[in-house]
Structure formats: C-alpha cells, structure tokens
Amino acid sequence: MYRILNTRKLILILVGCLTFSLSSHVFAAERFRVSAQIFHLGELIGTPVMDVEEGETSAGAYSVEGAHQYKFAILVRPVADGQVYVSMQFASGNLDIQPNLLVDIGTTTSATIKKVSLNLLVERIEDTPLKTHDSPAESLTQSAFNHAARQL
C-alpha cells in the first residue's frame, strides 16, 4: 500500500513537471531576424541585421568604415499570422527617422521617409543566440522602445 502511494505521488510529480515544461515552451516569445538596408539620397548608409525577441527592444550603435556612424533601435510585435508590426528609429548625423511598418514575415518591405529609403526583411528564427551584425560599436537590449530611442 505504501509503495502504491509513493508511485502515485511520483507519477503526479512527473506529470506536473512535464506539464510545466511544455507550457513554458508553448508560451516562449518568438524571435525574429531583422535585416535592413538604409539609403539616403540613393547612397547606402547602413545595413544593420539584428536578432530580436518579440516585445523587446534591441538597439545598437554602428560604424561604417571610413564613412558613417549611425544608431538603430527596433521593436517587433506579432499582430497576425504571418505579419509583424515593426517600430524602429534610425539616427545618423542630422537624419532621424522613426518608421512604424506592418510587415509580412519573409517578404521585403520598402518605404521612403524624409529622403531616406528603407528595405526591411523580417524572418522568424529558431533557437539560436541573439546577435547583431554590421560591426556594432555597442549593442544592447532593453524592455521599452522609448528608452532605447532616448539613447540615440
């Protein structure tokens, strides 16, 4: 009798642990790779690539060898199956744009704002470490886009 009760308790504990493990995996935040090409008056001035977690802001300061320095902050939020809302801020010299775009995942979206053209590609990523590209001078992740934008 004592052995049956211990076995039942063990089974309940295992089922509870398994349920918790699966539920935390189901509710994990999605992650995206955002690749951008930024042009000013037809000249390519930035090509940042950032891996971001949904609802978390990623920001970085970048240097392009022999040319430009720029700062870039981005926030991605899923809105529908296959679409995300992208809020970003880009600053370089006197340029400061803050586009908000509805983007189809896996499709390049283009926009022009204040003589700045932008090509943006958002892709889902699997379980890989978050990273930034394009030789960031510094990179940080913050919980609020406004906080990151104030850093620019």
Backbone bond lengths (Angstrom), bond angles and torsions (degrees), N, CA, C in turn:
res aa  C-N    CA-C-N  psi(-1)  N-CA   C-N-CA  omega(-1)  CA-C   N-CA-C  phi
1 M - - - 1.449 - - 1.524 110.45 -
2 Y 1.326 116.24 -45.00 1.457 121.28 -179.33 1.532 110.67 -63.38
3 R 1.335 115.42 -39.13 1.459 120.43 179.61 1.523 111.19 -66.81
4 I 1.321 119.65 -37.09 1.463 123.82 178.55 1.532 109.94 -64.24
5 L 1.333 117.39 -44.15 1.467 120.50 178.81 1.521 111.26 -62.88
6 N 1.317 118.00 -43.34 1.461 120.80 178.00 1.523 111.56 -63.51
7 T 1.313 117.02 -38.95 1.458 120.89 178.11 1.522 110.11 -64.52
8 R 1.339 118.12 -42.97 1.470 121.76 178.11 1.527 111.07 -63.08
9 K 1.335 116.34 -42.21 1.467 119.62 178.51 1.523 110.14 -62.67
10 L 1.317 115.95 -43.02 1.457 120.42 179.52 1.526 110.61 -61.96
11 I 1.321 117.03 -43.24 1.459 121.18 178.86 1.530 110.34 -63.26
12 L 1.324 117.47 -43.48 1.466 120.48 178.43 1.536 111.67 -62.84
13 I 1.305 116.44 -40.47 1.471 120.20 178.38 1.529 109.92 -64.54
14 L 1.316 117.46 -44.33 1.458 121.19 179.24 1.529 111.76 -63.26
15 V 1.327 116.37 -43.65 1.467 120.33 177.90 1.537 110.06 -62.55
16 G 1.318 117.55 -41.89 1.463 121.09 178.28 1.516 111.99 -62.17
17 C 1.332 116.82 -44.76 1.472 120.76 178.71 1.523 111.18 -63.72
18 L 1.318 116.42 -43.10 1.456 120.62 179.28 1.520 111.12 -63.49
19 T 1.322 117.24 -43.96 1.464 121.80 178.53 1.519 110.96 -61.07
20 F 1.322 117.28 -45.12 1.465 121.36 178.74 1.521 110.71 -62.35
21 S 1.320 116.68 -43.66 1.458 121.46 -179.41 1.524 111.14 -61.65
22 L 1.327 117.10 -45.80 1.460 120.75 179.96 1.522 111.93 -68.23
23 S 1.329 117.89 -39.51 1.461 119.71 -178.52 1.515 111.50 -68.73
24 S 1.323 118.78 -34.88 1.455 119.42 178.64 1.521 110.42 -70.66
25 H 1.323 117.75 -29.72 1.457 120.72 177.88 1.533 110.02 -73.34
26 V 1.323 117.85 -37.91 1.451 122.19 179.93 1.528 110.93 -64.37
27 F 1.327 118.23 -37.20 1.451 121.60 -175.70 1.525 113.31 -94.44
28 A 1.322 117.69 11.07 1.458 120.49 178.79 1.529 109.60 -65.32
29 A 1.329 115.62 144.22 1.461 120.92 -179.86 1.520 109.56 -67.53
30 E 1.332 115.35 145.25 1.453 120.56 175.86 1.512 109.33 -75.28
31 R 1.325 115.27 153.66 1.461 120.27 177.58 1.515 109.08 -123.51
32 F 1.325 114.56 146.19 1.455 120.96 -175.50 1.520 110.75 -134.22
33 R 1.322 116.19 148.93 1.464 122.04 170.21 1.525 106.12 -104.57
34 V 1.326 115.59 123.24 1.458 122.03 179.29 1.521 108.05 -109.41
35 S 1.334 116.53 119.95 1.461 122.61 178.25 1.523 107.36 -114.36
36 A 1.322 115.91 129.71 1.464 119.73 -178.25 1.516 110.07 -128.27
37 Q 1.317 115.19 149.03 1.450 123.53 167.56 1.515 104.94 -123.28
38 I 1.324 116.20 125.95 1.458 120.39 -176.28 1.522 108.46 -121.44
39 F 1.335 115.75 125.76 1.461 122.90 -177.71 1.523 109.48 -119.20
40 H 1.326 117.19 140.84 1.466 122.29 171.75 1.519 107.27 -122.78
41 L 1.322 115.83 118.89 1.462 122.06 -177.67 1.529 111.36 52.50
42 G 1.342 116.23 40.39 1.452 122.16 177.28 1.515 115.78 84.28
43 E 1.333 118.60 -8.31 1.465 122.22 -179.99 1.527 109.68 -96.29
44 L 1.324 116.43 129.59 1.461 121.51 177.67 1.521 108.65 -68.52
45 I 1.333 116.98 120.44 1.464 120.29 -178.16 1.527 113.14 -116.80
46 G 1.328 118.12 -6.27 1.456 119.45 178.95 1.511 111.74 -168.80
47 T 1.336 114.96 144.43 1.465 121.27 176.62 1.527 110.10 -137.15
48 P 1.334 117.77 57.37 1.466 118.35 -178.66 1.526 112.05 -69.11
49 V 1.327 114.84 146.02 1.461 122.90 172.57 1.526 105.59 -131.77
50 M 1.335 116.24 123.59 1.464 120.69 -179.24 1.513 110.09 -132.09
51 D 1.322 115.36 141.91 1.453 121.32 169.50 1.519 106.26 -96.77
52 V 1.336 116.22 125.61 1.458 120.35 -176.32 1.520 110.02 -129.62
53 E 1.315 115.17 151.46 1.450 122.05 175.51 1.527 107.09 -98.04
54 E 1.323 116.49 139.34 1.464 119.25 -178.12 1.531 111.06 -53.74
55 G 1.329 115.45 136.06 1.454 121.21 177.29 1.519 114.74 78.87
56 E 1.328 118.44 -4.89 1.465 122.65 178.47 1.523 108.62 -109.99
57 T 1.315 116.95 137.43 1.453 121.30 178.46 1.519 110.07 -87.59
58 S 1.312 115.84 135.48 1.464 121.73 172.08 1.512 107.04 -115.48
59 A 1.316 116.18 141.41 1.456 120.93 -179.09 1.506 109.57 -143.81
60 G 1.315 115.73 153.36 1.451 119.82 177.99 1.510 111.04 -158.65
61 A 1.320 116.03 158.14 1.457 123.27 173.55 1.522 106.25 -111.03
62 Y 1.313 117.25 133.70 1.458 122.95 -172.67 1.519 110.60 -126.55
63 S 1.318 115.21 151.59 1.460 121.87 173.68 1.513 108.10 -125.49
64 V 1.327 116.29 131.54 1.452 121.58 174.04 1.522 105.72 -101.69
65 E 1.322 115.97 122.81 1.461 121.23 -172.68 1.526 112.12 -50.84
66 G 1.335 115.77 124.86 1.454 122.59 176.71 1.513 115.01 71.07
67 A 1.325 118.27 10.80 1.458 117.77 -175.20 1.524 112.04 -142.84
68 H 1.293 115.79 -102.99 1.452 122.42 -166.58 1.530 113.16 -98.58
69 Q 1.310 114.50 154.07 1.457 122.36 164.66 1.518 105.50 -117.65
70 Y 1.309 116.72 141.65 1.449 118.87 176.98 1.509 110.75 -149.00
71 K 1.323 114.53 161.25 1.463 122.21 176.82 1.522 107.60 -121.55
72 F 1.336 114.35 145.46 1.456 120.74 -171.99 1.518 108.04 -143.58
73 A 1.325 116.88 128.70 1.467 121.97 175.47 1.521 107.95 -131.04
74 I 1.325 116.12 141.48 1.465 119.05 -176.02 1.529 111.27 -145.82
75 L 1.326 114.76 143.78 1.461 123.61 177.51 1.525 107.25 -132.65
76 V 1.330 117.39 130.57 1.468 122.61 -179.71 1.520 108.92 -120.60
77 R 1.354 115.62 130.41 1.471 121.24 176.40 1.524 109.79 -132.14
78 P 1.328 117.67 122.92 1.467 119.50 175.29 1.528 110.27 -64.02
79 V 1.337 116.42 138.92 1.464 120.06 178.61 1.519 111.98 -121.54
80 A 1.304 117.97 -28.03 1.458 122.40 179.21 1.520 107.10 -156.06
81 D 1.313 115.98 166.25 1.452 118.99 179.38 1.523 108.81 -60.34
82 G 1.324 115.63 118.40 1.454 120.04 177.85 1.519 114.99 88.18
83 Q 1.344 118.89 1.37 1.457 121.35 179.48 1.526 110.48 -132.36
84 V 1.338 115.07 147.71 1.455 121.49 175.19 1.522 109.06 -134.35
85 Y 1.320 114.83 153.83 1.454 122.52 174.23 1.524 106.42 -100.08
86 V 1.326 117.26 124.11 1.460 122.07 -177.18 1.520 109.08 -113.75
87 S 1.336 116.09 121.14 1.466 122.44 172.77 1.517 105.99 -108.50
88 M 1.322 116.26 129.79 1.458 117.98 179.73 1.508 111.44 -143.34
89 Q 1.316 114.97 161.59 1.452 121.53 172.77 1.516 107.03 -135.44
90 F 1.325 114.87 133.95 1.453 122.19 178.45 1.515 107.25 -128.15
91 A 1.333 117.36 129.35 1.469 121.34 179.23 1.517 108.93 -135.65
92 S 1.336 115.66 130.69 1.457 122.27 176.39 1.518 107.13 -151.73
93 G 1.327 116.73 115.89 1.467 119.49 -177.29 1.517 109.79 59.60
94 N 1.334 116.26 -124.12 1.467 121.14 179.16 1.523 112.73 -87.33
95 L 1.324 118.14 -4.95 1.466 121.57 179.56 1.522 109.67 -81.59
96 D 1.310 115.28 133.45 1.462 120.57 175.77 1.516 106.96 -151.02
97 I 1.334 116.62 105.22 1.463 120.37 178.61 1.520 108.91 -118.63
98 Q 1.330 114.92 151.13 1.458 121.37 -178.69 1.526 110.10 -137.79
99 P 1.333 117.41 66.83 1.471 119.22 -178.65 1.525 112.52 -73.86
100 N 1.306 114.50 149.08 1.463 123.82 172.43 1.522 105.47 -124.64
101 L 1.318 116.68 118.57 1.455 121.03 -172.26 1.517 111.75 -128.91
102 L 1.320 116.18 143.70 1.457 122.62 169.49 1.523 106.13 -94.04
103 V 1.333 116.85 120.52 1.462 121.90 -170.02 1.522 109.92 -123.40
104 D 1.331 115.96 136.05 1.462 121.09 171.00 1.524 107.58 -80.52
105 I 1.327 117.05 127.35 1.463 121.31 -179.27 1.522 109.14 -62.81
106 G 1.341 115.53 131.52 1.461 120.99 178.22 1.509 114.62 86.35
107 T 1.328 118.39 0.35 1.458 122.81 -179.81 1.524 109.19 -121.50
108 T 1.329 117.01 133.18 1.460 120.37 178.44 1.519 109.90 -71.47
109 T 1.320 115.62 129.96 1.459 122.61 177.23 1.519 108.04 -111.60
110 S 1.324 117.15 136.50 1.456 121.87 -179.96 1.516 110.14 -118.07
111 A 1.331 115.67 146.27 1.465 121.64 178.02 1.525 107.85 -151.50
112 T 1.333 115.81 155.17 1.455 121.46 174.56 1.514 107.96 -127.24
113 I 1.331 115.65 127.83 1.464 122.86 -178.44 1.522 107.54 -137.93
114 K 1.344 117.58 121.85 1.469 121.79 176.13 1.525 113.00 48.73
115 K 1.312 118.70 55.18 1.468 123.84 178.74 1.526 113.62 64.42
116 V 1.319 116.39 12.39 1.459 121.56 176.93 1.524 107.78 -113.00
117 S 1.336 115.56 123.76 1.461 121.20 176.11 1.518 108.52 -101.18
118 L 1.306 114.90 145.69 1.446 120.96 -172.42 1.518 109.33 -139.30
119 N 1.326 117.07 129.58 1.461 123.58 170.53 1.517 106.27 -113.19
120 L 1.321 116.48 126.58 1.462 121.24 -173.56 1.522 109.45 -129.64
121 L 1.336 116.19 128.87 1.456 122.26 176.56 1.522 108.15 -124.51
122 V 1.334 116.14 125.51 1.464 122.07 177.93 1.524 107.62 -115.93
123 E 1.348 115.69 127.38 1.457 121.18 178.90 1.518 109.53 -129.51
124 R 1.337 116.69 145.15 1.470 120.85 173.67 1.522 108.32 -71.72
125 I 1.318 115.80 143.30 1.459 119.13 175.16 1.520 108.85 -123.45
126 E 1.306 113.99 154.21 1.457 120.86 179.64 1.517 109.04 -88.85
127 D 1.306 116.90 -163.76 1.465 122.33 -176.54 1.519 112.06 -72.73
128 T 1.335 115.59 82.93 1.458 121.83 173.34 1.515 107.18 -130.03
129 P 1.319 118.47 158.11 1.465 119.72 -179.89 1.525 111.65 -62.55
130 L 1.332 117.24 144.84 1.457 121.30 174.72 1.510 108.68 -66.30
131 K 1.333 116.65 141.34 1.453 119.26 179.17 1.516 110.35 -151.10
132 T 1.320 115.32 163.98 1.459 122.24 173.61 1.517 107.00 -126.43
133 H 1.312 115.53 155.39 1.458 121.35 -177.51 1.524 109.21 -128.78
134 D 1.336 116.22 -178.42 1.455 124.06 177.90 1.516 111.15 76.07
135 S 1.326 116.84 38.82 1.469 124.26 175.50 1.515 113.48 51.80
136 P 1.332 118.44 61.35 1.466 118.45 -179.79 1.520 111.41 -67.03
137 A 1.334 115.60 135.08 1.451 120.31 174.37 1.520 108.83 -73.61
138 E 1.322 116.28 -33.60 1.456 121.22 174.43 1.517 107.78 -153.39
139 S 1.295 117.52 153.74 1.449 121.08 179.51 1.510 109.00 -143.97
140 L 1.339 116.38 140.81 1.445 119.65 -179.44 1.511 110.35 -149.81
141 T 1.314 115.90 156.65 1.447 121.47 175.10 1.515 106.94 -120.57
142 Q 1.345 116.84 132.92 1.456 121.80 -178.76 1.514 108.87 -131.97
143 S 1.324 115.89 161.86 1.454 119.08 -174.57 1.513 113.14 -88.17
144 A 1.324 119.71 -10.62 1.461 120.78 -179.37 1.516 109.96 -132.67
145 F 1.326 115.98 129.37 1.456 120.37 -179.31 1.522 111.29 -60.81
146 N 1.312 118.39 -39.09 1.458 120.74 -179.45 1.517 111.58 -61.10
147 H 1.305 116.93 -37.63 1.456 120.32 178.65 1.529 109.83 -63.25
148 A 1.320 116.48 -44.43 1.465 120.38 179.28 1.518 110.42 -65.06
149 A 1.322 116.89 -41.11 1.468 119.87 -179.14 1.524 110.58 -64.02
150 R 1.310 119.11 -34.88 1.468 120.96 178.19 1.510 111.87 -65.84
151 Q 1.347 116.77 -23.77 1.447 120.26 178.87 1.530 111.96 -73.55
152 L 1.330 117.07 -17.26 1.464 120.40 -175.85 1.498 112.68 -77.62
